[in-house]
Amino acid sequence: MSKAAYKLRPSDYWRIGEHENWFQEMAAKGYHLKKMGIYFAKFVKDEPKEMRYRIEVSIKKKMTREQIHMYAENGWDYVTRYNYFHVFSSLSSSGAPELHTDPAEQSFTLKELDKKLAWNAGLGTVMLIILIGMLASIWFLDRTPTLVLVEGMAIQLTVFTFFLIFSAYTSIQAARSIRALRKNLIEGKPIDHHAPWKKHSQLNSIILFLFTVMVGLSAILPFLQLVKAETKTLPESSPDLPIVRLADIENHPALVRGEPYNMGDHVDWGNRYTLYWSLLAPVQYETNENGVVSGEMWEDNGGEYSPSIQTKVYQLSLPGMADHLIFDLIERYKYEYSDEDYVEIKNPNFNLLIVHEEKEFKEVYSSKGKAVIHVRYFGHADINSVIENIEEKIKLISE
């Protein structure tokens, strides 16, 4: 009983002579072509035979029964098709005449395919340019490429863009190859039915495999980020979390948590922490915390003293990204402030420490090892209190 076998096919579908030679070599090993797929060809295992294979091009994906019958009368059996290419086979010993004896006449069978592939290559190139423009705006419009990379949402689109670049290159290559083949036929040069196929096939198969794996893995990333994202109400204390707490900075016995004003999904969003994950920053925290000190007023008597703090924490996979991430965070959050408002402070306990202070508003950007912590605090406490608390927390994730 014949058994089916699947073989990785040469990826460049337009290389007619190479495919014909591959089918012939497989038949000599006892593998006889049955069907062609996108990546694999289906063979039937049987006795080795000396076969000839020829590929007929038709812009219509289905070949007429009359044409198939005409070829069969001349000793060529219809096997299968892939895209616009129809495969016929014949025993070498049958002496069946060639499907085409005049190369110039055969060139007319490629005319419509030549036009279609040129159109596809042009359209693919235009779409790729548009996609690259969109991707560039995501990466560089806000001038925060490292932050975009760390947050991870653009990785899938970037990998997909590179895959499309490869696909566009393949389309252009297909159009040029068919046009060159047609030109050779017009000049009277027949198709080489024994063209070597291994070199192109192996290289392109490796490239295609790598791109397929990369696209597949990148497609998983957004789902992992959604699954791993988790938001909870901040506990009253969190000694094991690498986040700076409002109570530690204020150090005021009368400080209490403000009344919840934005509740949703059983979370006090005014006092919450969110855990994120990305490939380049597997540990990320984002927190909001608000408090009230009863009996104390803001310095301008604008109301009851109600300090607040926001923290962003990153533990990076690559420590070398830390300082770049800090400058991107400054770019993201500086708003109406200028670069001169951000001052670097030399501190042996940090790789990089940059502060910004405007009356009650204090900001600290810090890095150590693979850790980055950004704190935005609004209150009366001194900025040194913020720095001291960051110094304690950053030790938890710097290694």
C-alpha positions in Angstrom: 0.0 0.0 0.0 1.4 3.4 -1.0 2.2 5.8 1.8 1.9 9.6 1.8 5.0 11.6 2.6 5.4 15.4 3.1 8.5 17.2 2.0 9.4 20.9 2.5 9.1 22.4 -0.9 11.4 25.0 -2.6 9.9 28.3 -1.4 10.3 30.3 -4.6 7.2 29.2 -6.4 8.1 31.1 -9.6 11.3 29.1 -10.3 9.8 26.8 -12.8 12.9 24.9 -13.9 14.0 24.3 -10.3 10.6 22.8 -9.3 10.5 20.6 -12.4 14.0 19.2 -11.5 13.0 18.8 -7.8 9.9 16.7 -8.8 12.0 14.6 -11.1 14.7 13.9 -8.5 12.0 13.0 -5.9 10.4 10.6 -8.4 13.8 8.9 -8.9 13.8 8.3 -5.1 10.3 6.8 -5.2 8.4 9.9 -4.1 5.8 10.8 -6.7 4.1 14.2 -6.5 0.5 14.3 -5.4 -0.3 17.8 -4.2 1.4 21.1 -3.5 0.9 23.2 -0.4 2.2 26.6 0.8 5.2 25.1 2.6 5.0 21.3 1.9 4.5 19.0 -1.0 2.6 15.8 -0.7 4.2 12.7 -2.3 3.1 9.1 -2.6 5.9 6.6 -1.8 6.2 4.0 -4.5 8.7 2.4 -6.8 11.4 4.8 -8.1 10.7 5.9 -11.6 12.4 8.0 -14.2 9.9 10.8 -14.7 9.7 14.1 -16.5 7.7 17.0 -15.0 6.7 20.1 -16.8 4.9 23.2 -15.4 2.3 25.1 -17.5 1.4 28.6 -16.5 -2.2 29.8 -16.6 -3.5 33.0 -15.1 -6.8 31.1 -14.6 -6.2 28.9 -11.6 -8.3 26.1 -13.1 -7.2 24.6 -16.4 -9.9 23.5 -18.8 -10.8 19.9 -19.3 -10.1 20.2 -23.0 -6.6 21.4 -22.4 -5.9 18.7 -19.8 -7.3 16.1 -22.3 -5.2 17.4 -25.1 -2.0 17.1 -23.0 -3.0 13.6 -21.9 -3.3 12.5 -25.5 0.3 13.6 -26.0 1.5 11.6 -23.0 1.3 14.2 -20.2 -0.8 13.4 -17.1 -2.2 16.3 -15.0 -0.8 16.0 -11.4 -1.7 19.1 -9.4 -1.5 22.9 -9.3 -0.1 25.6 -7.1 -1.1 29.3 -7.6 -0.9 29.8 -11.4 1.3 26.8 -12.1 0.0 23.5 -13.3 2.1 20.4 -13.1 2.1 17.6 -15.6 4.2 14.4 -15.6 5.3 11.8 -18.0 7.5 8.6 -17.9 10.8 9.4 -19.4 10.6 6.2 -21.5 7.3 7.3 -23.0 9.0 9.7 -25.4 6.1 12.2 -25.0 6.8 15.4 -26.9 7.5 18.6 -25.0 4.5 20.8 -24.1 6.2 23.7 -25.9 8.7 23.3 -28.7 8.8 27.1 -29.5 10.2 29.2 -26.6 8.9 32.4 -28.2 5.4 31.0 -28.4 5.7 29.8 -24.8 6.5 33.3 -23.7 2.9 34.3 -24.4 1.7 32.0 -21.6 3.6 34.2 -19.1 2.3 37.6 -20.4 -0.7 37.8 -18.0 1.3 36.4 -15.1 4.0 38.9 -15.7 1.5 41.8 -15.5 -0.2 40.4 -12.4 3.1 39.9 -10.5 4.3 43.4 -11.4 1.0 44.8 -10.1 1.2 42.7 -6.9 4.8 43.9 -6.3 3.9 47.5 -6.8 0.9 47.3 -4.5 2.8 45.5 -1.9 5.6 48.0 -2.0 3.1 50.9 -1.5 1.4 49.2 1.4 4.7 48.5 3.0 5.8 52.1 2.7 2.6 53.1 4.5 3.1 50.5 7.2 6.7 51.6 7.7 5.5 55.2 8.1 3.0 54.2 10.7 5.6 52.1 12.5 8.1 55.0 12.4 5.5 57.3 14.0 4.9 54.9 16.8 8.7 54.6 17.5 9.8 58.1 16.9 6.9 60.6 16.9 7.1 61.0 20.7 10.9 60.6 20.6 10.7 57.8 23.1 11.9 54.7 21.2 13.3 52.9 24.3 10.1 53.4 26.3 8.1 52.0 23.3 10.4 49.0 23.2 10.2 48.4 26.9 6.4 48.7 27.0 6.4 46.0 24.3 3.2 46.8 22.4 5.1 47.8 19.2 7.3 44.6 19.1 4.6 42.6 17.3 4.0 45.3 14.7 7.8 45.7 14.2 8.4 42.0 13.6 5.3 41.9 11.3 6.8 44.8 9.3 10.1 43.0 8.8 8.1 40.0 7.6 6.2 42.2 5.1 9.6 43.7 4.0 10.7 40.1 3.2 7.4 39.4 1.5 7.6 42.5 -0.6 11.1 41.6 -1.6 9.9 38.2 -2.5 7.1 39.7 -4.6 9.6 42.0 -6.4 11.9 39.0 -6.9 9.0 36.9 -8.4 8.0 39.7 -10.8 11.6 40.2 -12.0 12.2 36.5 -12.3 9.1 35.9 -14.5 9.9 38.9 -16.6 13.5 37.7 -17.1 12.2 34.2 -18.0 9.7 35.7 -20.5 12.5 37.8 -22.1 14.7 34.7 -22.4 11.8 32.7 -24.0 11.2 35.6 -26.5 14.9 35.4 -27.4 14.6 31.7 -28.1 16.2 30.4 -24.8 14.1 27.5 -23.5 13.5 26.8 -19.8 16.2 24.8 -18.1 14.3 21.8 -16.9 17.3 20.6 -14.8 18.0 23.9 -13.0 19.7 23.3 -9.6 17.3 23.9 -6.7 19.1 23.1 -3.5 21.0 26.4 -2.9 18.0 28.7 -3.3 15.7 26.3 -1.5 17.8 25.8 1.6 18.6 29.5 2.1 15.0 30.6 1.6 13.6 27.8 3.7 15.8 28.9 6.6 14.8 32.6 6.2 11.1 31.7 5.9 11.3 29.4 8.9 13.0 32.0 11.1 10.4 34.7 10.1 7.5 32.2 10.7 8.9 31.5 14.2 9.4 35.2 15.0 6.0 36.2 13.7 4.4 33.4 15.7 6.2 34.2 18.9 5.5 38.0 18.5 1.8 37.3 18.0 1.7 35.7 21.5 3.3 38.7 23.2 0.2 40.9 23.3 -1.9 38.1 24.8 0.8 37.4 27.4 0.8 41.1 28.3 -2.9 41.1 28.7 -3.0 37.9 30.8 -0.2 39.1 33.1 -1.5 42.6 33.6 -3.1 42.9 37.0 -4.6 45.8 39.0 -5.3 45.8 42.7 -6.1 48.3 45.4 -2.8 49.2 47.2 -2.5 47.5 50.6 -1.9 49.8 53.6 1.7 48.5 53.7 3.8 46.8 51.1 7.4 46.1 52.3 8.0 43.5 49.6 6.9 45.6 46.7 9.5 47.8 45.0 7.3 50.9 45.1 7.7 54.1 47.0 4.8 54.7 49.5 3.3 58.0 50.4 3.4 57.3 54.2 7.2 56.7 54.0 7.8 60.0 52.4 5.3 62.0 54.5 6.2 60.3 57.8 3.2 62.0 59.3 1.1 60.2 62.0 -2.0 62.0 60.9 -1.8 60.8 57.3 -4.7 58.7 56.3 -5.9 57.3 52.9 -8.3 59.6 51.0 -11.8 58.5 50.5 -12.2 56.4 47.3 -13.4 58.7 44.5 -12.9 56.4 41.5 -14.0 52.9 42.1 -14.2 50.3 39.3 -13.9 46.5 39.2 -13.5 46.5 43.0 -10.4 48.6 42.7 -9.8 52.1 44.3 -8.1 53.6 41.3 -6.9 56.6 43.4 -4.9 54.1 45.5 -3.9 51.2 43.2 -1.0 49.4 41.7 -0.8 47.7 38.4 1.6 44.9 37.5 2.7 44.8 33.9 4.9 42.4 31.9 6.9 42.8 28.7 9.7 40.8 27.0 12.3 43.5 27.9 10.9 44.5 31.2 9.4 41.4 32.9 8.6 43.3 36.1 6.8 46.6 35.9 4.7 48.5 38.4 2.6 51.6 38.1 1.0 53.1 41.2 -1.3 55.9 42.3 -1.7 56.9 45.9 -3.5 59.7 47.6 -3.7 60.8 51.2 -5.1 63.4 53.5 -3.6 65.0 56.7 -6.5 66.2 58.8 -6.1 69.7 60.2 -3.2 70.7 57.9 -3.6 73.0 55.0 -1.7 73.6 51.8 0.7 76.5 52.0 -1.5 78.7 49.9 -4.5 77.8 52.0 -6.1 76.2 49.0 -7.7 73.4 51.0 -6.9 70.5 53.3 -3.5 69.1 52.7 -3.8 66.1 50.4 -0.4 64.8 49.2 -0.2 62.3 46.3 2.4 60.1 44.6 2.7 58.2 41.3 5.4 55.6 40.8 6.6 53.7 37.7 9.0 50.8 38.3 10.8 48.8 35.6 13.1 45.8 36.0 14.8 45.4 32.7 16.1 42.3 30.9 19.0 44.4 29.5 20.7 46.8 32.1 22.1 48.9 29.2 18.7 50.2 28.4 18.2 51.8 31.8 19.6 55.3 31.2 18.0 55.5 27.8 14.7 54.6 29.4 15.1 57.5 31.9 15.6 60.1 29.2 12.5 58.7 27.4 10.5 58.9 30.5 11.5 62.6 30.9 10.5 63.2 27.3 7.1 61.6 27.9 6.3 63.4 31.2 8.0 66.8 31.0 5.0 68.5 29.4 5.5 72.3 29.5 8.8 72.0 31.3 12.2 72.4 29.5 15.2 70.2 29.6 17.0 72.7 31.9 14.5 72.0 34.6 15.8 68.5 35.0 19.1 68.3 37.0 21.4 65.4 37.3 22.7 64.7 40.8 25.8 62.6 41.4 25.0 59.9 43.9 27.1 56.7 44.4 23.9 54.7 45.2 22.5 55.2 41.7 23.9 54.8 38.1 21.8 57.9 37.1 19.8 60.3 39.2 17.8 63.2 37.7 15.5 65.4 39.7 12.9 68.1 38.9 11.3 70.4 41.6 8.6 73.0 41.2 7.3 74.1 44.7 5.2 71.2 46.0 5.8 69.1 42.9 8.9 66.9 42.9 10.0 64.4 40.3 12.9 61.8 40.6 14.2 59.6 37.8 16.7 57.0 38.9 18.5 53.9 37.7 20.6 51.2 39.3 21.7 48.0 37.5 18.7 46.7 35.7 16.2 48.8 37.7 14.5 52.1 36.8 12.2 54.0 39.2 10.3 57.2 38.4 8.4 59.0 41.1 6.1 62.0 40.8 5.3 63.4 44.2 3.0 66.3 45.1 3.3 67.4 48.7 5.3 69.2 51.4 8.1 66.6 52.0 11.6 67.4 51.0 12.8 65.8 47.7 15.6 64.1 49.7 13.0 62.1 51.4 11.8 60.8 48.0 15.4 60.0 47.0 16.1 58.1 50.2 13.0 55.9 49.8 13.8 55.2 46.2 17.3 54.2 47.3 15.8 51.5 49.6 13.2 50.2 47.1 15.5 50.1 44.0 17.7 47.5 45.8 14.9 45.0 45.6 15.0 44.8 41.7 18.4 46.2 40.7 20.1 42.7 40.4 
